[in-house]
Amino acid sequence: MNNIKWCHRLNGFRPVLILMMLLVLMTHEAFTQGHDVALIKTGRVWSVVTATGEDSPGTSAATGWFPADYDVVAYEDGNAGARTLTIYVLDYIDADGDTTEKKSDSPITDDFPNGIIVEPLKSYVRYGYPNNIMKGEAVITDPLGEIDPVKLIGTSDQTITSIFDYSIGIRAERKIFCWSQQYHDDYIVVDITLTNIGNVTHKDVLLAQQWDLPDLAWGNNPNPSGLSDNNYNWWHYYGSAPGDTQRVYYAYHADDPQQVGDTMGRPAFGQMNRLIRPGAGFWGFLHISEKPFNNPADDVDDPDQPITTYVAKGGQVGDYAGADYDAALGMIADQNPDPTATPGTHHEINNDESGSPDFQNFSTYVVYRGGNRPRVAIGPYATWAPGESIRYIYVTGHAGLSLQKVTEIGRQMVEGTLQAPPNLPDPVQGYFPANFVFPDGANEMDLMKDLWLSTIIDSVHEAMYRARWNMEHDWNVPGAPPPPEMEVEGFGGYVEIKWRNTEAEALPNFAGYRIMRKLSNLDTTFYEIIHETPPGEKAAEHVYQDSDLQFGASYYYYVQTGVRVDEDDQDAVPVSRGNRLWSGRAYLPTPNSIEPARAAAEALDDVIIAPNPYNINDPKVIAQGWVDFRGIVFFNLPTYVKIKIYTEDGDLVKTIIHQSEGDAGSLQWNMLTETQQVIASGVYIATFEADDGGVAYRKFVVAR
């Protein structure tokens, strides 16, 4: 009887019990799953972001290059280029009373393989992707986050947040954010506050982290060999000496000592010497707490942090217990110490200041497939009591010469006309350190090229200056305006661009629009301004017709909105005052090209096939930007014509119906058969049948 009553009671409570179990499971899930991934991509620097900063194999921020714009870089590690932050403490006593002399703790451990997630990854954006129509089809782009400007840090365009715990009782509140306006789009900010939420006072605490170089985007040119030489680098940490005004690690391409001549910047010798490594990745430090604090008002930056900096390859630190702690305290850096470093710190000498042209002049700087990585350590903090916090703010980014500039440098090297950049601080060394040694065998043009490469260092410092300015103004630099909606369509004789942006036109500092155009998806052609509108030109919809074209070539377009920065805006970095800010480039991806057609003709006798003969290696063919350099164009077509293509033996290869409602009189064929096979070399016959019964014949030759 009692059993029956108990069963009835259990049945009555079953829905409640099931609900309680679900809540427990959901809570467990929220506190353990750390592998959700976001992408931060609103600026020129993109990155994978994970909930705890761990690596995310198989996820790439580089996915979806525009693909006709390559002035972007991508980091793959989950902390915007930097790896997971590790905490080291001495004489750690665990819950069982066991003591570990040198305890290390990361968010991902054997006991917590998915991390301890308190608040999962959340991504917020200021603007969503606008409507973007190319040739009547919408460009579909996955949203980067929830549109909620209130959740953003300052005037940033994207902010990603998460909160997670370390098993030793440390809670990390992390914010990652960036800007899309052109004066601040080359860096990402990471702001981490670590709080001791346990009941143990930790002793002799060190924070350690390492950083990876970003990936570069490449275009549809044949990629030069040797692009994997990402480990041929000069590494430099500026900030070790008393009086240094910034703290930044950066890496720029070094000469390959195994090759004859000067290969700094990686000139593509078969492609007019354009430079393949034209910039520097950088990792800079804006704020590191001098000591743990209870009140944020008491938090003071320590200019001598990081206390340790060095470069090492994977597995080099050592495999004995506590080796990482010893390395963080300077074990490796002190083997080749920087003689100018502040006493009591541990900074390895920079390899570009060692007086050798070989970047491998230390045992730590070697060509290694696993990659050399700069590493830093922060601390040591003598004690870290419960309730106290440590704040750590850093930026990662990329700075240097534009792809357009390095193409020009390469061409002038070949022509023998390259001159040194103007206004160098030293006419011989440029921006390189005083004891930098140029590569063996460098000729006059090489040295001029290297002086241009030295300006990368100045660009890094300029980017760091702007990032620090932004922080010191509470992240309130003027923001970029909203991007416009855009439609692009080709007609006979012109391309029509339509756009609209009533939100931006309502702004008091609205400053008009500009249309950018690029010929082909090669990385040696560049976007140019083809049209600008004055600030007073406002409309429900704007229309521009572009007729200055090479008909049959591939073009890419995007439109940007402008706002004017006030001359007296004290939050604006001085160089931007009075100038226009443009809506972020990344908001209008350009994955699809448009091939403008000539106006329609009336007589089939005027039909032309070009190029004829077609040769895949013809530079003019490559310059058209066709997919895999495939493209034959039929010109002077009527608005309707049926085209049939035969082999010389009479086999039908392809039937194409050209029917234009836009008065288009040309058509590009991608040289694929009905079965999607690329046609072979040979002689082909094309027939053209008009709707009035007229027929024309043309012969063309293909050489592959």
Solvent accessible surface area in square Angstrom, and as a share of the most:
residue,aa,sasa,rsa
1,M,163,0.73
2,N,120,0.61
3,N,118,0.61
4,I,99,0.50
5,K,95,0.40
6,W,152,0.53
7,C,68,0.41
8,H,124,0.55
9,R,141,0.52
10,L,65,0.32
11,N,75,0.38
12,G,58,0.55
13,F,125,0.52
14,R,120,0.44
15,P,89,0.56
16,V,76,0.44
17,L,72,0.36
18,I,89,0.45
19,L,104,0.52
20,M,106,0.47
21,M,123,0.55
22,L,90,0.45
23,L,96,0.48
24,V,100,0.57
25,L,111,0.55
26,M,124,0.56
27,T,75,0.44
28,H,111,0.50
29,E,90,0.40
30,A,44,0.34
31,F,82,0.34
32,T,26,0.15
33,Q,73,0.33
34,G,0,0.00
35,H,94,0.42
36,D,56,0.29
37,V,58,0.33
38,A,16,0.12
39,L,48,0.24
40,I,0,0.00
41,K,23,0.10
42,T,3,0.02
43,G,8,0.07
44,R,54,0.20
45,V,3,0.02
46,W,4,0.01
47,S,0,0.00
48,V,0,0.00
49,V,0,0.00
50,T,1,0.00
51,A,0,0.00
52,T,1,0.01
53,G,0,0.00
54,E,14,0.06
55,D,59,0.31
56,S,17,0.11
57,P,128,0.80
58,G,90,0.87
59,T,42,0.25
60,S,40,0.26
61,A,0,0.00
62,A,18,0.14
63,T,94,0.55
64,G,52,0.50
65,W,54,0.19
66,F,5,0.02
67,P,46,0.29
68,A,0,0.00
69,D,13,0.07
70,Y,16,0.06
71,D,74,0.38
72,V,3,0.02
73,V,8,0.04
74,A,0,0.00
75,Y,1,0.00
76,E,59,0.26
77,D,8,0.04
78,G,0,0.00
79,N,3,0.02
80,A,0,0.00
81,G,0,0.00
82,A,0,0.00
83,R,60,0.22
84,T,30,0.18
85,L,5,0.03
86,T,25,0.15
87,I,0,0.00
88,Y,16,0.06
89,V,1,0.00
90,L,41,0.20
91,D,66,0.34
92,Y,31,0.12
93,I,98,0.50
94,D,53,0.27
95,A,112,0.87
96,D,124,0.64
97,G,49,0.47
98,D,88,0.45
99,T,85,0.50
100,T,59,0.34
101,E,117,0.52
102,K,61,0.26
103,K,52,0.22
104,S,59,0.38
105,D,3,0.02
106,S,30,0.20
107,P,3,0.02
108,I,51,0.26
109,T,42,0.24
110,D,144,0.75
111,D,122,0.63
112,F,74,0.31
113,P,80,0.51
114,N,45,0.23
115,G,1,0.01
116,I,28,0.14
117,I,1,0.01
118,V,30,0.17
119,E,78,0.35
120,P,61,0.38
121,L,25,0.12
122,K,85,0.36
123,S,20,0.13
124,Y,20,0.07
125,V,4,0.02
126,R,51,0.18
127,Y,34,0.13
128,G,29,0.28
129,Y,60,0.23
130,P,23,0.15
131,N,91,0.46
132,N,6,0.03
133,I,44,0.22
134,M,3,0.01
135,K,91,0.39
136,G,60,0.58
137,E,122,0.55
138,A,57,0.44
139,V,20,0.11
140,I,149,0.76
141,T,47,0.28
142,D,115,0.59
143,P,109,0.69
144,L,27,0.14
145,G,23,0.23
146,E,103,0.46
147,I,105,0.53
148,D,29,0.15
149,P,63,0.40
150,V,132,0.76
151,K,100,0.42
152,L,16,0.08
153,I,37,0.19
154,G,35,0.34
155,T,33,0.19
156,S,0,0.00
157,D,0,0.00
158,Q,0,0.00
159,T,0,0.00
160,I,1,0.01
161,T,34,0.20
162,S,2,0.01
163,I,29,0.15
164,F,7,0.03
165,D,15,0.08
166,Y,5,0.02
167,S,54,0.35
168,I,11,0.06
169,G,17,0.17
170,I,0,0.00
171,R,66,0.24
172,A,0,0.00
173,E,74,0.33
174,R,3,0.01
175,K,78,0.33
176,I,0,0.00
177,F,1,0.00
178,C,2,0.01
179,W,0,0.00
180,S,6,0.04
181,Q,2,0.01
182,Q,71,0.31
183,Y,30,0.12
184,H,0,0.00
185,D,20,0.11
186,D,35,0.18
187,Y,2,0.01
188,I,0,0.00
189,V,0,0.00
190,V,0,0.00
191,D,9,0.05
192,I,4,0.02
193,T,35,0.20
194,L,0,0.00
195,T,30,0.18
196,N,0,0.00
197,I,81,0.41
198,G,30,0.29
199,N,138,0.71
200,V,63,0.36
201,T,64,0.37
202,H,5,0.02
203,K,96,0.41
204,D,52,0.27
205,V,0,0.00
206,L,0,0.00
207,L,0,0.00
208,A,16,0.12
209,Q,8,0.04
210,Q,41,0.18
211,W,0,0.00
212,D,31,0.16
213,L,35,0.18
214,P,7,0.05
215,D,63,0.33
216,L,33,0.17
217,A,5,0.04
218,W,57,0.20
219,G,15,0.14
220,N,42,0.22
221,N,18,0.09
222,P,76,0.48
223,N,87,0.44
224,P,18,0.11
225,S,94,0.60
226,G,36,0.34
227,L,33,0.16
228,S,102,0.66
229,D,20,0.10
230,N,48,0.24
231,N,29,0.15
232,Y,37,0.14
233,N,7,0.04
234,W,1,0.00
235,W,5,0.02
236,H,13,0.06
237,Y,8,0.03
238,Y,58,0.22
239,G,12,0.12
240,S,8,0.05
241,A,24,0.19
242,P,95,0.60
243,G,74,0.71
244,D,46,0.24
245,T,109,0.63
246,Q,21,0.09
247,R,15,0.05
248,V,0,0.00
249,Y,7,0.03
250,Y,4,0.02
251,A,4,0.03
252,Y,4,0.01
253,H,11,0.05
254,A,0,0.00
255,D,9,0.04
256,D,17,0.09
257,P,49,0.31
258,Q,151,0.67
259,Q,95,0.42
260,V,154,0.89
261,G,24,0.23
262,D,6,0.03
263,T,7,0.04
264,M,1,0.00
265,G,0,0.00
266,R,30,0.11
267,P,0,0.00
268,A,2,0.02
269,F,121,0.50
270,G,78,0.75
271,Q,46,0.21
272,M,95,0.43
273,N,19,0.10
274,R,13,0.05
275,L,3,0.02
276,I,0,0.00
277,R,25,0.09
278,P,8,0.05
279,G,10,0.10
280,A,0,0.00
281,G,3,0.03
282,F,0,0.00
283,W,0,0.00
284,G,0,0.00
285,F,0,0.00
286,L,0,0.00
287,H,22,0.10
288,I,0,0.00
289,S,0,0.00
290,E,86,0.38
291,K,129,0.55
292,P,17,0.11
293,F,18,0.07
294,N,112,0.57
295,N,76,0.39
296,P,102,0.64
297,A,88,0.69
298,D,85,0.44
299,D,27,0.14
300,V,85,0.49
301,D,44,0.23
302,D,22,0.12
303,P,93,0.58
304,D,67,0.35
305,Q,13,0.06
306,P,1,0.01
307,I,24,0.12
308,T,0,0.00
309,T,1,0.01
310,Y,10,0.04
311,V,0,0.00
312,A,0,0.00
313,K,52,0.22
314,G,27,0.26
315,G,80,0.77
316,Q,48,0.21
317,V,14,0.08
318,G,38,0.37
319,D,147,0.76
320,Y,110,0.42
321,A,102,0.79
322,G,17,0.16
323,A,2,0.02
324,D,70,0.36
325,Y,7,0.03
326,D,35,0.18
327,A,1,0.01
328,A,4,0.03
329,L,63,0.31
330,G,1,0.01
331,M,68,0.30
332,I,6,0.03
333,A,0,0.00
334,D,67,0.35
335,Q,112,0.50
336,N,39,0.20
337,P,77,0.49
338,D,16,0.08
339,P,112,0.70
340,T,83,0.49
341,A,21,0.16
342,T,27,0.16
343,P,120,0.75
344,G,62,0.59
345,T,22,0.13
346,H,43,0.19
347,H,9,0.04
348,E,9,0.04
349,I,33,0.17
350,N,9,0.04
351,N,0,0.00
352,D,3,0.01
353,E,47,0.21
354,S,36,0.23
355,G,45,0.44
356,S,29,0.19
357,P,37,0.23
358,D,42,0.22
359,F,2,0.01
360,Q,51,0.23
361,N,47,0.24
362,F,29,0.12
363,S,78,0.50
364,T,2,0.01
365,Y,5,0.02
366,V,43,0.25
367,V,72,0.41
368,Y,67,0.26
369,R,235,0.86
370,G,31,0.29
371,G,12,0.11
372,N,10,0.05
373,R,36,0.13
374,P,0,0.00
375,R,29,0.11
376,V,2,0.01
377,A,0,0.00
378,I,1,0.01
379,G,2,0.02
380,P,58,0.36
381,Y,9,0.03
382,A,74,0.57
383,T,75,0.44
384,W,0,0.00
385,A,32,0.25
386,P,57,0.36
387,G,43,0.42
388,E,32,0.15
389,S,12,0.08
390,I,0,0.00
391,R,83,0.30
392,Y,0,0.00
393,I,3,0.02
394,Y,0,0.00
395,V,0,0.00
396,T,0,0.00
397,G,0,0.00
398,H,36,0.16
399,A,10,0.08
400,G,31,0.30
401,L,27,0.14
402,S,52,0.33
403,L,36,0.18
404,Q,95,0.42
405,K,53,0.23
406,V,3,0.01
407,T,29,0.17
408,E,54,0.24
409,I,1,0.00
410,G,0,0.00
411,R,99,0.36
412,Q,45,0.20
413,M,16,0.07
414,V,79,0.46
415,E,98,0.44
416,G,46,0.44
417,T,74,0.43
418,L,3,0.01
419,Q,130,0.58
420,A,39,0.31
421,P,10,0.06
422,P,100,0.63
423,N,142,0.73
424,L,29,0.14
425,P,88,0.56
426,D,53,0.27
427,P,112,0.71
428,V,105,0.61
429,Q,28,0.12
430,G,3,0.03
431,Y,66,0.25
432,F,10,0.04
433,P,19,0.12
434,A,98,0.76
435,N,76,0.39
436,F,8,0.03
437,V,53,0.31
438,F,35,0.15
439,P,7,0.04
440,D,107,0.55
441,G,65,0.63
442,A,26,0.20
443,N,90,0.46
444,E,124,0.56
445,M,33,0.15
446,D,15,0.08
447,L,62,0.31
448,M,41,0.18
449,K,0,0.00
450,D,0,0.00
451,L,6,0.03
452,W,37,0.13
453,L,5,0.02
454,S,0,0.00
455,T,23,0.14
456,I,3,0.01
457,I,11,0.06
458,D,62,0.32
459,S,35,0.23
460,V,0,0.00
461,H,43,0.19
462,E,65,0.29
463,A,3,0.02
464,M,2,0.01
465,Y,86,0.33
466,R,43,0.16
467,A,0,0.00
468,R,56,0.20
469,W,43,0.15
470,N,0,0.00
471,M,36,0.16
472,E,109,0.49
473,H,47,0.21
474,D,103,0.54
475,W,20,0.07
476,N,62,0.32
477,V,0,0.00
478,P,25,0.16
479,G,25,0.24
480,A,4,0.03
481,P,4,0.02
482,P,8,0.05
483,P,13,0.08
484,P,0,0.00
485,E,50,0.22
486,M,1,0.00
487,E,58,0.26
488,V,2,0.01
489,E,65,0.29
490,G,25,0.24
491,F,51,0.21
492,G,9,0.08
493,G,19,0.18
494,Y,58,0.22
495,V,0,0.00
496,E,26,0.12
497,I,0,0.00
498,K,61,0.26
499,W,2,0.01
500,R,54,0.20
501,N,12,0.06
502,T,96,0.56
503,E,106,0.47
504,A,0,0.00
505,E,15,0.07
506,A,86,0.66
507,L,63,0.31
508,P,140,0.88
509,N,61,0.31
510,F,13,0.06
511,A,1,0.01
512,G,0,0.00
513,Y,0,0.00
514,R,47,0.17
515,I,1,0.00
516,M,17,0.07
517,R,39,0.14
518,K,6,0.02
519,L,41,0.21
520,S,0,0.00
521,N,19,0.10
522,L,8,0.04
523,D,5,0.03
524,T,40,0.23
525,T,34,0.20
526,F,47,0.20
527,Y,30,0.11
528,E,103,0.46
529,I,82,0.42
530,I,41,0.21
531,H,55,0.24
532,E,73,0.33
533,T,5,0.03
534,P,77,0.48
535,P,63,0.39
536,G,68,0.65
537,E,75,0.34
538,K,108,0.46
539,A,41,0.32
540,A,84,0.65
541,E,73,0.33
542,H,9,0.04
543,V,78,0.45
544,Y,51,0.19
545,Q,95,0.42
546,D,4,0.02
547,S,73,0.47
548,D,114,0.59
549,L,24,0.12
550,Q,93,0.42
551,F,57,0.24
552,G,4,0.04
553,A,0,0.00
554,S,3,0.02
555,Y,6,0.02
556,Y,10,0.04
557,Y,0,0.00
558,Y,9,0.03
559,V,1,0.01
560,Q,11,0.05
561,T,0,0.00
562,G,0,0.00
563,V,5,0.03
564,R,104,0.38
565,V,5,0.03
566,D,90,0.47
567,E,120,0.54
568,D,109,0.56
569,D,41,0.21
570,Q,117,0.52
571,D,53,0.27
572,A,0,0.00
573,V,2,0.01
574,P,61,0.38
575,V,78,0.45
576,S,3,0.02
577,R,58,0.21
578,G,17,0.17
579,N,61,0.31
580,R,57,0.21
581,L,1,0.01
582,W,19,0.07
583,S,1,0.01
584,G,5,0.04
585,R,15,0.05
586,A,8,0.06
587,Y,5,0.02
588,L,4,0.02
589,P,19,0.12
590,T,1,0.01
591,P,58,0.37
592,N,56,0.29
593,S,20,0.13
594,I,3,0.02
595,E,51,0.23
596,P,1,0.01
597,A,10,0.08
598,R,96,0.35
599,A,53,0.41
600,A,29,0.23
601,A,25,0.19
602,E,172,0.77
603,A,48,0.37
604,L,20,0.10
605,D,120,0.62
606,D,73,0.38
607,V,5,0.03
608,I,87,0.44
609,I,13,0.06
610,A,33,0.25
611,P,35,0.22
612,N,70,0.36
613,P,92,0.58
614,Y,0,0.00
615,N,67,0.34
616,I,36,0.18
617,N,112,0.58
618,D,48,0.25
619,P,101,0.64
620,K,156,0.66
621,V,3,0.02
622,I,37,0.19
623,A,38,0.30
624,Q,33,0.15
625,G,2,0.02
626,W,9,0.03
627,V,100,0.58
628,D,83,0.43
629,F,33,0.14
630,R,28,0.10
631,G,0,0.00
632,I,0,0.00
633,V,5,0.03
634,F,0,0.00
635,F,20,0.08
636,N,30,0.16
637,L,0,0.00
638,P,18,0.11
639,T,60,0.35
640,Y,64,0.24
641,V,0,0.00
642,K,62,0.26
643,I,0,0.00
644,K,52,0.22
645,I,0,0.00
646,Y,55,0.21
647,T,38,0.22
648,E,117,0.52
649,D,130,0.67
650,G,48,0.46
651,D,89,0.46
652,L,94,0.47
653,V,15,0.09
654,K,36,0.15
655,T,45,0.26
656,I,24,0.12
657,I,87,0.44
658,H,11,0.05
659,Q,133,0.59
660,S,22,0.14
661,E,181,0.81
662,G,19,0.18
663,D,75,0.39
664,A,15,0.12
665,G,0,0.00
666,S,8,0.05
667,L,44,0.22
668,Q,50,0.22
669,W,8,0.03
670,N,64,0.33
671,M,0,0.00
672,L,22,0.11
673,T,24,0.14
674,E,94,0.42
675,T,100,0.58
676,Q,114,0.51
677,Q,111,0.49
678,V,63,0.36
679,I,6,0.03
680,A,68,0.53
681,S,64,0.41
682,G,28,0.27
683,V,43,0.25
684,Y,12,0.05
685,I,47,0.24
686,A,0,0.00
687,T,15,0.09
688,F,0,0.00
689,E,55,0.25
690,A,15,0.12
691,D,115,0.59
692,D,122,0.63
693,G,59,0.57
694,G,29,0.28
695,V,74,0.43
696,A,8,0.06
697,Y,140,0.53
698,R,68,0.25
699,K,121,0.51
700,F,1,0.00
701,V,59,0.34
702,V,2,0.01
703,A,42,0.33
704,R,108,0.39
